[in-house]
Amino acid sequence: MATDATPSAIAADATPSATAADVVPSAPASGSQCGACNFLRRRCIQGCVFAPYFRHKQDFAAIHKIFGAKNASKLLASLPVSNRSAAAFTLSYEAQARLQDPMYGCVSEILALQQQV
């Protein structure tokens, strides 16, 4: 996975070729934390719902600011493992868009694309 903090960095996990076996939730290597737990300053446990999708705290910062950690956790936990990667990418994309345009968020990009068609 790329080391930058853009939504495209998460896109590598959102590829359609990824199977549920490829994205099994687990805690990071011993002694380290996932980006979400690092941002929240808490201990990353085995089975952390954020660990496979947020490896850097910059990936999670926008999501926490816009949606909140508890809401993001509930959303990801309620989905089947095969859909979590796409949901994490979508949450990241929508949060980044909302930070750039607080009024419309990603809707402004959709409207701009509709104008081009």
C-alpha positions in Angstrom: 0.0 0.0 0.0 1.2 3.5 -0.7 2.5 5.6 2.1 0.5 8.8 1.2 -2.6 9.7 3.1 -5.0 10.3 0.2 -8.1 8.2 -0.5 -6.2 6.7 -3.4 -4.0 5.1 -0.8 -6.9 3.2 0.5 -8.0 2.3 -3.0 -5.5 -0.5 -3.2 -7.5 -2.4 -0.6 -10.8 -1.6 -2.5 -9.9 -3.5 -5.6 -12.7 -5.9 -6.8 -10.2 -8.7 -7.0 -9.7 -8.7 -3.2 -11.5 -11.5 -1.5 -12.7 -11.9 2.1 -9.6 -14.1 2.7 -7.4 -11.2 1.6 -8.9 -8.7 4.1 -9.2 -10.5 7.4 -9.5 -8.1 10.3 -6.6 -8.4 12.7 -4.4 -6.2 14.8 -1.1 -5.0 13.3 2.2 -6.5 14.2 3.0 -6.7 17.9 4.0 -3.4 19.4 2.4 -1.3 16.7 -1.1 0.2 16.3 -3.4 0.8 13.4 -3.7 4.4 12.2 -7.2 4.7 13.8 -6.1 3.5 17.2 -3.0 5.6 17.0 -5.1 8.7 16.2 -7.5 7.9 19.0 -4.6 7.1 21.4 -5.9 3.8 22.4 -4.6 0.2 22.4 -5.2 -1.7 19.2 -6.7 -5.0 20.0 -6.9 -8.3 18.1 -9.8 -8.0 15.7 -9.8 -4.2 15.5 -12.3 -3.3 12.8 -10.1 -0.4 11.7 -6.7 -2.2 11.4 -7.0 -3.6 7.8 -8.2 -0.3 6.3 -6.4 2.6 8.2 -2.7 2.0 8.5 -1.8 5.7 9.0 -3.5 8.1 11.3 -3.9 10.7 8.5 -6.2 8.2 6.8 -8.5 8.2 9.7 -8.3 11.8 10.9 -10.9 13.1 8.4 -13.3 10.3 9.1 -13.1 10.9 12.8 -13.7 14.6 12.3 -16.7 14.2 10.0 -18.4 11.0 11.1 -16.9 10.1 14.5 -15.0 7.0 15.5 -18.0 5.2 17.0 -20.2 5.7 14.0 -17.5 4.6 11.6 -16.8 1.5 13.8 -20.5 0.6 13.9 -20.8 1.0 10.1 -17.8 -1.2 9.4 -18.8 -3.8 11.9 -22.3 -4.1 10.5 -21.0 -4.9 7.0 -19.7 -8.3 5.8 -15.9 -8.4 5.6 -16.0 -8.5 1.8 -17.7 -5.0 1.7 -15.7 -3.3 4.4 -12.8 -2.3 2.2 -15.1 -0.4 -0.2 -17.0 1.2 2.7 -13.7 2.4 4.3 -12.6 3.9 1.0 -16.0 5.6 0.6 -16.0 7.0 4.1 -12.5 8.4 3.5 -13.5 9.9 0.2 -16.7 11.5 1.5 -14.9 12.8 4.6 -12.2 14.4 2.5 -14.8 16.0 0.2 -16.8 17.3 3.2 -13.6 18.9 4.6 -12.9 20.6 1.3 -16.5 21.7 0.7 -18.5 21.8 4.0 -21.8 22.8 2.3 -22.1 20.1 -0.4 -19.3 17.6 0.2 -19.0 15.1 -2.7 -22.3 16.2 -4.2 -20.5 19.3 -5.6 -18.2 16.9 -7.6 -21.2 14.9 -8.8 -22.9 18.1 -10.0 -19.8 19.2 -11.7 -19.5 15.9 -13.6 -23.2 16.1 -14.6 -22.6 19.6 -16.1 -19.8 18.1 -18.2 -22.1 15.4 -19.7 
